[in-house]
Amino acid sequence: MGLQGLEDIPPTVADTKMNFLKSYKRPIPSIYSTVLQELLVQQHLMRYKSTYQYDPVFALGFVTVYDQLMEGYPSTEDRDAIFKSYITALNEDPEQYRADAQRMEEWARSQNGNLLVEFSSRDGEIESILKDISERAQGKGNFSYSRFFAVGLFRLLELSNATEPTVLDKLCAALNINKKSVDRDLDVYRNLLSKLVQAKELLKEYIEREKKKREERLETPKPNEAVAKFDGSAYPLKH
């Protein structure tokens, strides 16, 4: 096998996980860690498919999922550091993900349902990105549909206030994406979010309980301290 062949071998899931752990060394609470590891494995499998090509809708979907997952994380700084370590572990650019997601969000806010589905008849930076996706999804180049892509589409609809159910049908048709797959993946995403909300509530309750216990322990005097207070030596008589 020549050098070229060696270069074409993608990293294993274990390599990606190791890259992440080497990059972000601080402990992550298990509720977040478990879901992050699951997402990392899923995204590794998407990332190293032969048909994979990065696109801003996929980036928007991932950023949306990540921000929902990490909402309420104890430290914003750590949340950003984990994001960087995660994307870098996949040999991609975290700044590109954030910048593209932001551009897509800003664009979507200036749209409505009709404008969204008519992207192919207009010129513009985001319109060009969507036209390119549509062509690649039709078979004219690399395109690999994923759950994050579905969430990215959903986020575009959400930000443009496109509430009519038919808009998603039309947008999928315009992008040459299977609507049934999108529906299925959005259900999975909603279930994940509701589980996360429940888990975070439990975590919050646990933290509050532990804090209360700690405070009670600090407030309760130790037995020898209590004795000292009632011992005459604690209150020497004035001569």
PAZA-538093 format. One line per 10 residues: number of its first residue (from 1); their letters; for each residue x negated, y, z of N, C-alpha, C, O. Coordinates in Angstrom, 2 decimals. Layout:
<nodes>
NUM = A = X/Y/Z/X/Y/Z/X/Y/Z/X/Y/Z | ...
</nodes>
This chain:
<nodes>
1 = MGLQGLEDIP = -0.85/-1.21/0.00/0.00/0.00/0.00/-0.88/1.25/0.00/-1.77/1.39/0.84 | -0.62/2.15/-0.94/-1.42/3.38/-1.01/-0.99/4.37/0.04/-0.05/4.13/0.80 | -1.68/5.50/0.08/-1.36/6.57/1.04/0.05/7.08/0.82/0.77/7.37/1.77 | 0.43/7.19/-0.45/1.76/7.72/-0.78/2.85/6.86/-0.14/3.83/7.37/0.40 | 2.65/5.52/-0.21/3.62/4.61/0.38/3.73/4.79/1.87/4.83/4.73/2.43 | 2.60/5.01/2.52/2.60/5.21/3.96/3.36/6.48/4.34/4.10/6.50/5.33 | 3.17/7.54/3.54/3.83/8.81/3.83/5.34/8.71/3.70/6.07/9.47/4.33 | 5.81/7.76/2.86/7.25/7.65/2.62/7.99/6.90/3.72/9.22/6.90/3.77 | 7.23/6.25/4.63/7.89/5.48/5.69/8.42/6.46/6.75/7.64/7.18/7.37 | 9.75/6.49/6.95/10.29/7.44/7.94/9.94/7.00/9.36/9.69/5.82/9.60
11 = PTVADTKMNF = 9.91/7.95/10.31/9.67/7.57/11.71/10.82/6.71/12.23/11.92/6.74/11.69 | 10.55/5.95/13.26/11.60/5.12/13.87/12.40/5.97/14.85/12.00/7.08/15.20 | 13.54/5.44/15.30/14.35/6.11/16.33/13.49/6.33/17.58/13.55/7.39/18.21 | 12.69/5.32/17.92/11.83/5.42/19.11/10.83/6.58/18.96/10.54/7.28/19.92 | 10.30/6.76/17.73/9.37/7.88/17.48/10.06/9.21/17.74/9.50/10.09/18.41 | 11.27/9.35/17.22/12.01/10.61/17.37/12.31/10.88/18.85/12.14/12.00/19.33 | 12.74/9.83/19.57/13.02/10.00/21.00/11.76/10.41/21.75/11.79/11.28/22.62 | 10.64/9.76/21.39/9.36/10.05/22.03/8.93/11.50/21.76/8.44/12.18/22.66 | 9.12/11.95/20.52/8.79/13.33/20.15/9.56/14.32/21.02/9.03/15.33/21.48 | 10.84/14.00/21.23/11.69/14.87/22.03/11.20/14.92/23.49/11.07/15.99/24.07
21 = LKSYKRPIPS = 10.94/13.74/24.05/10.50/13.67/25.46/9.13/14.30/25.68/8.85/14.86/26.74 | 8.27/14.20/24.66/6.93/14.82/24.78/7.05/16.34/24.73/6.31/17.06/25.39 | 8.00/16.80/23.94/8.17/18.24/23.74/8.89/18.90/24.92/8.54/20.00/25.34 | 9.92/18.21/25.45/10.65/18.77/26.58/10.47/17.84/27.78/11.11/16.79/27.87 | 9.61/18.23/28.69/9.19/17.33/29.77/10.03/17.45/31.05/9.91/16.62/31.95 | 10.86/18.48/31.13/11.61/18.68/32.39/12.80/17.71/32.45/13.32/17.31/31.41 | 13.23/17.34/33.66/14.38/16.43/33.75/15.66/17.12/33.29/15.86/18.31/33.52 | 16.53/16.35/32.64/17.83/16.86/32.17/18.91/16.09/32.93/18.86/14.86/32.97 | 19.89/16.78/33.55/20.95/16.06/34.28/21.57/14.97/33.40/21.78/15.17/32.21 | 21.87/13.83/34.01/22.26/12.65/33.22/23.49/12.86/32.34/23.58/12.29/31.26
31 = IYSTVLQELL = 24.44/13.68/32.80/25.64/13.90/31.97/25.25/14.50/30.61/25.82/14.14/29.58 | 24.29/15.42/30.62/23.83/16.04/29.36/22.88/15.10/28.62/22.96/14.94/27.40 | 21.98/14.49/29.38/20.94/13.64/28.79/21.53/12.49/27.99/21.07/12.19/26.89 | 22.56/11.83/28.54/23.17/10.68/27.87/23.72/11.07/26.51/23.47/10.40/25.51 | 24.49/12.17/26.47/25.10/12.60/25.20/24.02/13.08/24.23/24.10/12.79/23.04 | 23.02/13.80/24.72/21.93/14.28/23.86/21.20/13.12/23.20/20.89/13.16/22.00 | 20.93/12.07/23.99/20.21/10.90/23.43/21.07/10.24/22.35/20.55/9.82/21.31 | 22.38/10.14/22.60/23.28/9.54/21.60/23.28/10.36/20.31/23.20/9.82/19.21 | 23.38/11.69/20.47/23.38/12.57/19.30/22.06/12.48/18.54/22.04/12.47/17.31 | 20.97/12.40/19.28/19.64/12.34/18.65/19.51/11.07/17.80/18.97/11.11/16.69
41 = VQQHLMRYKS = 20.01/9.96/18.32/19.96/8.70/17.56/20.82/8.83/16.29/20.39/8.47/15.20 | 22.06/9.35/16.46/22.95/9.54/15.30/22.29/10.43/14.26/22.29/10.13/13.06 | 21.73/11.55/14.75/21.17/12.52/13.80/19.90/11.99/13.14/19.62/12.31/11.99 | 19.14/11.19/13.86/17.96/10.55/13.27/18.39/9.70/12.07/17.78/9.76/11.00 | 19.46/8.91/12.26/19.93/8.03/11.19/20.42/8.83/9.98/20.24/8.41/8.84 | 21.05/9.99/10.24/21.49/10.86/9.13/20.28/11.46/8.43/20.17/11.48/7.20 | 19.37/11.96/9.26/18.21/12.73/8.79/17.32/11.93/7.85/16.78/12.47/6.88 | 17.17/10.63/8.12/16.23/9.83/7.33/16.91/8.93/6.30/16.32/7.97/5.81 | 18.17/9.25/5.99/18.82/8.58/4.85/18.17/9.09/3.58/17.76/10.25/3.51 | 18.08/8.25/2.57/17.41/8.69/1.33/18.19/9.80/0.63/17.63/10.57/-0.14
51 = TYQYDPVFAL = 19.51/9.89/0.91/20.34/10.90/0.23/20.45/12.21/1.04/21.14/13.14/0.62 | 19.77/12.25/2.20/19.92/13.43/3.08/19.31/14.68/2.45/18.21/14.64/1.89 | 20.04/15.78/2.55/19.49/17.10/2.23/20.09/18.10/3.21/21.31/18.21/3.36 | 19.21/18.83/3.86/19.68/19.83/4.84/20.61/20.82/4.16/20.36/21.20/3.02 | 21.68/21.25/4.84/22.48/22.37/4.32/23.08/23.16/5.48/23.26/22.62/6.57 | 23.39/24.44/5.26/23.85/25.31/6.34/25.19/24.92/6.97/25.43/25.27/8.13 | 26.06/24.20/6.25/27.33/23.77/6.86/27.03/22.70/7.91/27.61/22.70/9.00 | 26.13/21.79/7.57/25.67/20.76/8.51/25.04/21.43/9.74/25.30/21.04/10.88 | 24.21/22.46/9.49/23.55/23.19/10.59/24.59/23.84/11.50/24.48/23.79/12.73 | 25.59/24.46/10.89/26.67/25.10/11.67/27.37/24.06/12.53/27.68/24.32/13.70
61 = GFVTVYDQLM = 27.64/22.88/11.96/28.31/21.81/12.70/27.47/21.36/13.89/27.99/21.19/14.99 | 26.17/21.16/13.65/25.33/20.71/14.76/25.24/21.77/15.86/25.38/21.46/17.05 | 25.02/23.02/15.47/24.90/24.11/16.46/26.19/24.23/17.27/26.15/24.46/18.48 | 27.34/24.07/16.61/28.64/24.12/17.30/28.75/23.01/18.34/29.14/23.26/19.48 | 28.39/21.78/17.94/28.46/20.64/18.86/27.48/20.86/20.03/27.82/20.64/21.19 | 26.26/21.29/19.69/25.24/21.48/20.74/25.69/22.54/21.76/25.59/22.34/22.97 | 26.18/23.67/21.23/26.57/24.75/22.15/27.77/24.37/23.02/27.86/24.78/24.17 | 28.69/23.57/22.45/29.83/23.09/23.25/29.35/22.13/24.33/29.78/22.20/25.48 | 28.44/21.24/23.92/27.90/20.26/24.87/27.16/20.93/26.02/27.33/20.57/27.19 | 26.34/21.93/25.68/25.45/22.53/26.68/26.05/23.74/27.37/25.39/24.41/28.17
71 = EGYPSTEDRD = 27.32/24.04/27.07/27.99/25.16/27.72/28.00/24.91/29.23/28.36/23.82/29.67 | 27.60/25.89/29.99/27.58/25.71/31.45/26.30/25.07/31.95/26.17/24.78/33.14 | 25.32/24.85/31.04/24.04/24.28/31.49/23.39/25.27/32.46/23.41/26.47/32.22 | 22.80/24.76/33.55/22.31/25.67/34.60/21.40/26.81/34.13/21.45/27.90/34.69 | 20.58/26.57/33.10/19.65/27.63/32.67/19.73/27.84/31.16/19.57/26.90/30.39 | 19.97/29.09/30.75/20.04/29.42/29.31/18.69/29.19/28.65/18.61/28.73/27.51 | 17.63/29.52/29.38/16.27/29.35/28.85/16.00/27.87/28.54/15.47/27.53/27.49 | 16.38/27.00/29.49/16.19/25.56/29.28/17.06/25.07/28.13/16.64/24.21/27.34 | 18.26/25.60/28.03/19.18/25.19/26.95/18.54/25.48/25.58/18.62/24.65/24.67 | 17.92/26.66/25.45/17.24/27.03/24.19/16.02/26.15/23.95/15.75/25.73/22.82
81 = AIFKSYITAL = 15.28/25.87/25.03/14.07/25.04/24.91/14.43/23.61/24.49/13.73/23.00/23.68 | 15.54/23.08/25.04/15.98/21.72/24.69/16.38/21.69/23.21/16.06/20.74/22.50 | 17.09/22.74/22.77/17.50/22.83/21.35/16.27/22.76/20.44/16.24/22.00/19.47 | 15.26/23.57/20.77/14.04/23.60/19.94/13.37/22.23/19.91/12.96/21.75/18.85 | 13.24/21.60/21.10/12.59/20.28/21.18/13.37/19.24/20.38/12.77/18.38/19.73 | 14.69/19.31/20.45/15.56/18.34/19.77/15.37/18.43/18.25/15.11/17.42/17.59 | 15.50/19.65/17.71/15.40/19.80/16.24/13.97/19.52/15.76/13.77/18.92/14.70 | 12.98/19.96/16.53/11.59/19.73/16.15/11.28/18.23/16.15/10.50/17.75/15.32 | 11.90/17.48/17.07/11.69/16.02/17.13/12.14/15.35/15.83/11.67/14.27/15.48 | 13.06/16.00/15.12/13.57/15.47/13.84/12.79/16.03/12.65/13.19/15.87/11.50
91 = NEDPEQYRAD = 11.66/16.70/12.95/10.83/17.32/11.91/11.60/18.35/11.09/11.45/18.44/9.87 | 12.43/19.13/11.78/13.15/20.23/11.11/12.91/21.52/11.90/12.24/21.52/12.93 | 13.47/22.61/11.38/13.16/23.94/11.92/14.33/24.48/12.75/15.37/24.83/12.20 | 14.15/24.57/14.10/15.27/25.04/14.95/15.71/26.47/14.61/16.89/26.80/14.73 | 14.74/27.31/14.20/15.10/28.70/13.88/15.96/28.77/12.63/16.86/29.60/12.52 | 15.68/27.87/11.68/16.50/27.84/10.45/17.93/27.41/10.79/18.89/27.99/10.28 | 18.08/26.42/11.65/19.41/25.97/12.08/20.20/27.13/12.67/21.33/27.39/12.28 | 19.58/27.83/13.62/20.27/28.94/14.30/20.62/30.06/13.32/21.73/30.57/13.32 | 19.64/30.43/12.47/19.85/31.55/11.53/20.95/31.21/10.53/21.81/32.04/10.24 | 20.92/29.98/9.99/21.93/29.58/8.99/23.31/29.49/9.63/24.31/29.90/9.03
101 = AQRMEEWARS = 23.37/28.96/10.86/24.66/28.85/11.55/25.24/30.25/11.77/26.44/30.47/11.61 | 24.38/31.18/12.14/24.84/32.55/12.39/25.36/33.21/11.10/26.38/33.88/11.10 | 24.63/32.99/10.00/25.07/33.55/8.70/26.42/32.98/8.30/27.29/33.71/7.83 | 26.58/31.69/8.48/27.85/31.04/8.12/28.99/31.59/8.98/30.09/31.83/8.49 | 28.72/31.77/10.26/29.75/32.28/11.18/30.17/33.70/10.80/31.36/34.02/10.75 | 29.16/34.54/10.53/29.47/35.94/10.17/30.29/35.99/8.89/31.24/36.77/8.78 | 29.92/35.17/7.93/30.65/35.13/6.65/32.09/34.68/6.90/33.04/35.29/6.40 | 32.26/33.59/7.67/33.60/33.03/7.90/34.53/34.04/8.56/35.73/34.07/8.27 | 33.97/34.87/9.46/34.80/35.86/10.15/35.41/36.88/9.18/36.44/37.49/9.47 | 34.76/37.07/8.03/35.26/38.06/7.06/36.17/37.41/6.00/36.59/38.06/5.04
111 = QNGNLLVEFS = 36.47/36.11/6.20/37.30/35.39/5.21/38.70/35.14/5.76/39.01/35.46/6.91 | 39.54/34.57/4.90/40.82/34.00/5.35/40.98/32.68/4.60/40.13/32.31/3.80 | 42.07/31.98/4.87/42.26/30.66/4.26/42.10/30.65/2.75/41.42/29.80/2.20 | 42.75/31.62/2.08/42.70/31.65/0.61/41.29/31.92/0.09/40.83/31.27/-0.84 | 40.63/32.89/0.71/39.27/33.22/0.28/38.33/32.03/0.47/37.47/31.77/-0.38 | 38.50/31.32/1.57/37.65/30.16/1.84/37.70/29.15/0.71/36.67/28.72/0.19 | 38.91/28.78/0.33/39.05/27.70/-0.67/38.74/28.17/-2.09/38.57/27.36/-2.99 | 38.67/29.49/-2.28/38.37/30.01/-3.63/36.91/30.43/-3.79/36.59/31.24/-4.65 | 36.02/29.86/-2.94/34.61/30.27/-2.97/33.98/30.11/-4.35/33.10/30.88/-4.73 | 34.45/29.10/-5.13/33.78/28.82/-6.42/34.02/29.91/-7.45/33.30/30.01/-8.44
121 = SRDGEIESIL = 35.07/30.75/-7.21/35.35/31.81/-8.20/34.68/33.13/-7.83/34.86/34.14/-8.50 | 33.88/33.11/-6.73/33.24/34.35/-6.30/31.73/34.21/-6.22/31.20/33.10/-6.14 | 31.05/35.36/-6.25/29.60/35.35/-6.11/29.22/35.79/-4.70/29.94/36.56/-4.07 | 28.12/35.31/-4.23/27.65/35.68/-2.90/26.72/34.60/-2.39/26.68/33.49/-2.92 | 25.98/34.93/-1.35/24.97/34.00/-0.83/25.63/32.71/-0.30/25.21/31.61/-0.65 | 26.66/32.87/0.55/27.31/31.68/1.14/28.12/30.94/0.07/28.16/29.71/0.05 | 28.75/31.72/-0.82/29.51/31.09/-1.91/28.59/30.17/-2.72/28.98/29.08/-3.12 | 27.35/30.65/-2.97/26.38/29.84/-3.74/26.02/28.56/-2.99/25.88/27.49/-3.60 | 25.87/28.67/-1.67/25.55/27.49/-0.84/26.69/26.47/-0.97/26.44/25.27/-1.15 | 27.94/26.95/-0.88/29.10/26.04/-0.97/29.23/25.43/-2.36/29.59/24.26/-2.50
131 = KDISERAQGK = 28.94/26.22/-3.40/28.98/25.68/-4.78/27.94/24.57/-4.94/28.20/23.55/-5.57 | 26.76/24.80/-4.35/25.68/23.81/-4.43/26.09/22.51/-3.73/25.85/21.42/-4.24 | 26.72/22.64/-2.55/27.19/21.46/-1.81/28.22/20.70/-2.65/28.18/19.47/-2.76 | 29.15/21.45/-3.25/30.21/20.87/-4.06/29.63/20.04/-5.21/30.10/18.94/-5.51 | 28.61/20.59/-5.85/27.97/19.88/-6.98/27.23/18.64/-6.50/27.30/17.58/-7.12 | 26.51/18.78/-5.40/25.75/17.64/-4.89/26.69/16.54/-4.40/26.41/15.35/-4.58 | 27.81/16.94/-3.77/28.78/15.96/-3.26/29.46/15.21/-4.42/29.97/14.11/-4.25 | 29.46/15.85/-5.58/30.09/15.24/-6.76/29.14/14.23/-7.42/29.52/13.50/-8.33 | 27.90/14.21/-6.92/26.95/13.24/-7.47/25.82/13.87/-8.26/24.99/13.17/-8.84 | 25.78/15.23/-8.27/24.70/15.89/-9.04/23.57/16.29/-8.09/23.20/17.46/-7.99
141 = GNFSYSRFFA = 23.02/15.29/-7.42/21.94/15.58/-6.48/22.19/14.88/-5.15/23.17/14.16/-4.99 | 21.30/15.11/-4.20/21.41/14.46/-2.89/22.49/15.09/-2.02/22.53/16.31/-1.85 | 23.35/14.25/-1.48/24.31/14.74/-0.49/24.71/13.56/0.37/25.05/12.49/-0.14 | 24.67/13.75/1.68/25.08/12.69/2.59/26.05/13.30/3.59/25.66/14.08/4.47 | 27.31/12.93/3.46/28.35/13.45/4.37/28.08/12.95/5.78/27.60/11.83/5.97 | 28.37/13.79/6.78/28.18/13.37/8.17/29.21/14.04/9.08/29.92/14.96/8.67 | 29.25/13.56/10.31/30.17/14.12/11.30/29.89/15.60/11.55/30.81/16.40/11.71 | 28.61/15.97/11.58/28.27/17.38/11.82/28.78/18.26/10.68/29.16/19.41/10.89 | 28.77/17.71/9.47/29.31/18.47/8.33/30.79/18.74/8.54/31.27/19.84/8.29 | 31.52/17.72/9.02/32.96/17.88/9.28/33.20/18.97/10.32/34.12/19.78/10.17
151 = VGLFRLLELS = 32.39/18.99/11.37/32.54/20.01/12.42/32.22/21.39/11.86/32.85/22.38/12.23 | 31.22/21.46/10.98/30.87/22.73/10.32/32.06/23.28/9.53/32.34/24.48/9.59 | 32.74/22.40/8.79/33.94/22.82/8.02/35.02/23.33/8.96/35.65/24.37/8.73 | 35.23/22.58/10.04/36.26/22.94/11.02/35.96/24.32/11.61/36.86/25.14/11.80 | 34.68/24.57/11.89/34.27/25.87/12.47/34.53/27.00/11.48/34.93/28.09/11.88 | 34.31/26.76/10.20/34.58/27.79/9.18/36.07/28.15/9.18/36.43/29.33/9.12 | 36.92/27.14/9.27/38.38/27.37/9.31/38.77/28.14/10.56/39.58/29.07/10.52 | 38.17/27.75/11.68/38.48/28.36/12.97/38.13/29.85/12.95/38.93/30.69/13.38 | 36.94/30.17/12.46/36.47/31.56/12.48/37.20/32.45/11.48/37.28/33.66/11.65 | 37.73/31.82/10.42/38.46/32.63/9.43/39.96/32.65/9.72/40.76/33.14/8.92
161 = NATEPTVLDK = 40.33/32.12/10.90/41.74/32.06/11.31/42.63/31.37/10.29/43.79/31.74/10.11 | 42.07/30.36/9.62/42.84/29.62/8.61/43.59/28.49/9.32/43.09/27.37/9.41 | 44.77/28.80/9.82/45.50/27.84/10.65/46.41/26.90/9.85/46.86/25.88/10.38 | 46.70/27.25/8.59/47.61/26.39/7.82/46.92/25.05/7.55/45.77/25.02/7.10 | 47.62/23.93/7.82/47.00/22.61/7.65/46.49/22.35/6.23/45.53/21.60/6.05 | 47.13/22.97/5.23/46.74/22.68/3.84/45.37/23.26/3.48/44.76/22.82/2.50 | 44.89/24.23/4.25/43.60/24.86/3.91/42.47/23.83/3.95/41.60/23.82/3.08 | 42.48/22.96/4.97/41.42/21.95/5.07/41.48/20.99/3.88/40.45/20.59/3.34 | 42.71/20.63/3.47/42.87/19.76/2.28/42.22/20.41/1.07/41.44/19.78/0.34 | 42.55/21.69/0.86/42.05/22.40/-0.33/40.54/22.60/-0.27/39.85/22.49/-1.28
171 = LCAALNINKK = 40.03/22.89/0.93/38.59/23.12/1.08/37.83/21.81/0.81/36.79/21.82/0.14 | 38.34/20.70/1.33/37.70/19.40/1.07/37.71/19.08/-0.42/36.72/18.59/-0.97 | 38.84/19.38/-1.06/38.94/19.11/-2.51/37.93/19.97/-3.28/37.27/19.48/-4.20 | 37.83/21.25/-2.89/36.90/22.17/-3.58/35.44/21.76/-3.38/34.59/22.00/-4.23 | 35.17/21.12/-2.23/33.79/20.70/-1.93/33.51/19.24/-2.33/32.40/18.74/-2.15 | 34.54/18.57/-2.86/34.41/17.15/-3.24/34.09/16.25/-2.04/33.27/15.34/-2.12 | 34.75/16.56/-0.92/34.55/15.79/0.31/35.81/15.00/0.61/36.92/15.48/0.36 | 35.66/13.78/1.13/36.80/12.93/1.45/37.51/13.46/2.71/36.93/13.46/3.80 | 38.74/13.90/2.55/39.50/14.50/3.66/39.75/13.51/4.80/39.75/13.88/5.97 | 39.97/12.22/4.45/40.23/11.22/5.50/39.02/11.09/6.43/39.18/10.96/7.64
181 = SVDRDLDVYR = 37.83/11.13/5.86/36.61/11.04/6.68/36.52/12.24/7.62/36.16/12.11/8.79 | 36.85/13.43/7.09/36.80/14.65/7.89/37.79/14.56/9.05/37.44/14.87/10.19 | 39.02/14.13/8.76/40.05/13.98/9.81/39.57/13.03/10.91/39.69/13.31/12.10 | 39.02/11.89/10.47/38.55/10.88/11.43/37.44/11.46/12.32/37.46/11.28/13.54 | 36.48/12.15/11.70/35.35/12.68/12.46/35.75/13.83/13.37/35.16/14.02/14.44 | 36.73/14.60/12.96/37.19/15.69/13.83/37.90/15.13/15.06/37.83/15.71/16.15 | 38.59/14.00/14.89/39.22/13.33/16.05/38.16/12.86/17.03/38.30/13.02/18.25 | 37.09/12.28/16.50/35.98/11.81/17.34/35.39/12.99/18.11/35.10/12.89/19.30 | 35.21/14.11/17.40/34.64/15.32/17.99/35.53/15.85/19.12/35.04/16.22/20.19 | 36.83/15.88/18.87/37.77/16.38/19.90/37.74/15.47/21.14/37.79/15.95/22.27
191 = NLLSKLVQAK = 37.67/14.16/20.90/37.61/13.22/22.03/36.33/13.42/22.84/36.35/13.39/24.07 | 35.24/13.64/22.12/33.96/13.87/22.79/34.05/15.12/23.67/33.60/15.12/24.82 | 34.66/16.18/23.12/34.79/17.43/23.87/35.64/17.25/25.12/35.30/17.75/26.19 | 36.76/16.53/24.98/37.63/16.37/26.16/36.93/15.52/27.23/37.08/15.78/28.42 | 36.14/14.50/26.80/35.38/13.70/27.77/34.34/14.57/28.46/34.11/14.45/29.67 | 33.72/15.44/27.69/32.70/16.33/28.24/33.29/17.28/29.27/32.71/17.50/30.33 | 34.45/17.83/28.95/35.12/18.75/29.88/35.36/18.03/31.20/35.10/18.58/32.27 | 35.88/16.79/31.12/36.14/16.01/32.34/34.84/15.74/33.11/34.78/15.89/34.33 | 33.80/15.33/32.36/32.52/15.01/33.00/31.92/16.23/33.68/31.37/16.15/34.78 | 32.04/17.38/33.00/31.47/18.61/33.57/32.23/19.04/34.83/31.65/19.56/35.78
201 = ELLKEYIERE = 33.54/18.82/34.81/34.34/19.12/36.00/33.87/18.28/37.19/33.70/18.77/38.30 | 33.65/16.98/36.91/33.18/16.07/37.96/31.81/16.49/38.47/31.53/16.46/39.67 | 30.95/16.90/37.52/29.61/17.34/37.89/29.68/18.59/38.77/28.97/18.71/39.77 | 30.56/19.52/38.38/30.73/20.77/39.12/31.22/20.47/40.55/30.72/21.04/41.52 | 32.20/19.58/40.64/32.73/19.20/41.96/31.63/18.56/42.81/31.51/18.84/44.01 | 30.82/17.69/42.18/29.75/17.01/42.89/28.73/18.02/43.42/28.31/17.95/44.58 | 28.34/18.97/42.56/27.36/20.00/42.96/27.90/20.83/44.12/27.19/21.12/45.08 | 29.19/21.21/44.02/29.81/22.00/45.09/29.87/21.23/46.41/29.64/21.78/47.49 | 30.20/19.92/46.30/30.25/19.07/47.51/28.88/18.98/48.17/28.75/19.11/49.39 | 27.86/18.75/47.33/26.49/18.62/47.86/26.04/19.93/48.52/25.39/19.93/49.56
211 = KKKREERLET = 26.40/21.03/47.87/26.02/22.36/48.40/26.68/22.57/49.77/26.04/23.05/50.71 | 27.94/22.19/49.87/28.69/22.34/51.12/28.06/21.49/52.23/27.90/21.94/53.36 | 27.69/20.25/51.85/27.06/19.35/52.82/25.75/19.95/53.33/25.46/19.92/54.53 | 24.96/20.50/52.39/23.68/21.11/52.76/23.89/22.26/53.72/23.18/22.39/54.72 | 24.89/23.11/53.40/25.18/24.28/54.25/25.62/23.83/55.65/25.23/24.42/56.66 | 26.46/22.77/55.68/26.93/22.26/56.97/25.78/21.71/57.80/25.72/21.89/59.02 | 24.85/21.02/57.11/23.69/20.47/57.82/22.84/21.59/58.42/22.32/21.47/59.52 | 22.73/22.69/57.67/21.92/23.83/58.15/22.60/24.52/59.33/21.95/25.00/60.26 | 23.94/24.55/59.26/24.68/25.25/60.32/24.77/24.43/61.61/24.81/25.02/62.69 | 24.80/23.11/61.53/24.94/22.26/62.73/23.62/22.23/63.49/22.61/21.81/62.94
221 = PKPNEAVAKF = 23.60/22.67/64.72/22.33/22.65/65.46/21.91/21.22/65.78/22.75/20.36/66.03 | 20.61/20.99/65.75/20.09/19.66/66.09/20.33/19.46/67.59/20.38/20.44/68.33 | 20.48/18.21/68.06/20.78/17.95/69.49/19.82/18.64/70.45/20.27/19.24/71.42 | 18.51/18.59/70.20/17.57/19.20/71.15/17.71/20.72/71.19/17.45/21.36/72.21 | 18.14/21.32/70.00/18.36/22.77/69.97/19.57/23.12/70.85/19.56/24.10/71.60 | 20.61/22.29/70.73/21.82/22.53/71.53/21.51/22.44/73.02/22.01/23.25/73.81 | 20.68/21.48/73.40/20.30/21.32/74.81/19.51/22.55/75.27/19.73/23.08/76.35 | 18.59/22.97/74.41/17.74/24.12/74.76/18.58/25.34/75.08/18.24/26.14/75.96 | 19.70/25.49/74.35/20.53/26.68/74.55/21.16/26.67/75.95/21.38/27.73/76.55 | 21.43/25.48/76.45/22.07/25.40/77.77/21.07/25.08/78.89/21.44/24.91/80.05
231 = DGSAYPLKH = 19.85/25.01/78.52/18.79/24.76/79.50/18.40/26.10/80.10/18.24/27.09/79.38 | 18.25/26.16/81.38/17.91/27.42/82.03/16.65/28.04/81.48/16.49/29.26/81.50 | 15.74/27.19/80.97/14.47/27.74/80.47/14.68/28.60/79.24/13.84/29.43/78.90 | 15.83/28.40/78.57/16.09/29.21/77.38/16.49/30.64/77.80/16.39/31.57/77.00 | 16.93/30.79/79.02/17.34/32.11/79.49/16.55/32.43/80.78/17.13/32.38/81.86 | 15.27/32.75/80.69/14.47/32.99/81.89/15.09/34.12/82.73/15.56/35.13/82.20 | 15.09/33.92/84.06/15.65/34.95/84.95/14.73/36.15/85.00/13.50/36.03/85.04 | 15.36/37.32/84.99/14.55/38.54/85.09/14.16/38.76/86.55/15.01/38.68/87.44 | 12.91/39.03/86.78/12.46/39.33/88.16/12.43/40.83/88.37/12.08/41.30/89.45
</nodes>
